């Protein structure tokens, strides 16, 4: 999987192909300067697997 790093000064939108998912996972990176949160990863799953 390729990682993309870029600085963004405004809101950014993302489009995804439609999928059926029961759970959505979101990983973000906050900061100490403001309330912005950078998206690191989005995951969709049909079932929750505990590891």
VEXPA-708824 format. One record per residue (C-alpha): residue in three letters; x, z, y. Coordinates in nm, 2 decimals, decimal comma. Example, Ala and Ser with C-alpha at 12.3 -4.5 7.8 and 13.67 -1.06 7.14 Angstrom:
BEGIN
+------+--------+--------+--------+
| rest |     c1 |     c3 |     c2 |
+------+--------+--------+--------+
|  Ala |   1,23 |   0,78 |  -0,45 |
|  Ser |   1,37 |   0,71 |  -0,11 |
+------+--------+--------+--------+
This chain:
BEGIN
+------+--------+--------+--------+
| rest |     c1 |     c3 |     c2 |
+------+--------+--------+--------+
|  Unk |   0,00 |   0,00 |   0,00 |
|  Unk |   0,14 |  -0,10 |   0,34 |
|  Unk |   0,14 |   0,16 |   0,62 |
|  Unk |   0,08 |   0,05 |   0,98 |
|  Unk |   0,20 |   0,26 |   1,27 |
|  Unk |   0,09 |   0,18 |   1,62 |
|  Unk |   0,02 |   0,38 |   1,94 |
|  Unk |  -0,33 |   0,34 |   2,07 |
|  Unk |  -0,45 |   0,46 |   2,42 |
|  Unk |  -0,83 |   0,41 |   2,36 |
|  Unk |  -1,09 |   0,43 |   2,08 |
|  Unk |  -1,04 |   0,19 |   1,80 |
|  Unk |  -1,30 |   0,06 |   1,56 |
|  Unk |  -1,26 |  -0,03 |   1,19 |
|  Unk |  -1,47 |  -0,25 |   0,97 |
|  Unk |  -1,49 |  -0,19 |   0,59 |
|  Unk |  -1,65 |  -0,39 |   0,32 |
|  Unk |  -1,98 |  -0,22 |   0,21 |
|  Unk |  -1,94 |   0,01 |  -0,10 |
|  Unk |  -2,16 |   0,26 |  -0,27 |
|  Unk |  -1,99 |   0,60 |  -0,26 |
|  Unk |  -2,10 |   0,95 |  -0,31 |
|  Unk |  -1,81 |   1,11 |  -0,14 |
|  Unk |  -1,60 |   1,01 |   0,16 |
|  Unk |  -1,25 |   1,15 |   0,21 |
|  Unk |  -1,09 |   1,15 |   0,56 |
|  Unk |  -0,73 |   1,26 |   0,63 |
|  Unk |  -0,63 |   1,29 |   0,99 |
|  Unk |  -0,34 |   1,41 |   1,21 |
|  Unk |  -0,43 |   1,61 |   1,51 |
|  Unk |  -0,20 |   1,72 |   1,80 |
|  Unk |  -0,15 |   2,00 |   2,04 |
|  Unk |  -0,21 |   1,80 |   2,36 |
|  Unk |  -0,57 |   1,70 |   2,33 |
|  Unk |  -0,86 |   1,67 |   2,08 |
|  Unk |  -0,77 |   1,33 |   1,95 |
|  Unk |  -0,71 |   1,29 |   1,58 |
|  Unk |  -0,52 |   1,00 |   1,42 |
|  Unk |  -0,67 |   0,85 |   1,10 |
|  Unk |  -0,42 |   0,87 |   0,82 |
|  Unk |  -0,64 |   0,77 |   0,53 |
|  Unk |  -1,00 |   0,70 |   0,43 |
|  Unk |  -1,12 |   0,72 |   0,07 |
|  Unk |  -1,45 |   0,65 |  -0,10 |
|  Unk |  -1,54 |   0,77 |  -0,45 |
|  Unk |  -1,84 |   0,75 |  -0,67 |
|  Unk |  -1,76 |   1,08 |  -0,84 |
|  Unk |  -1,55 |   1,37 |  -0,75 |
|  Unk |  -1,25 |   1,42 |  -0,99 |
|  Unk |  -1,09 |   1,76 |  -0,98 |
|  Unk |  -0,71 |   1,76 |  -1,05 |
+------+--------+--------+--------+
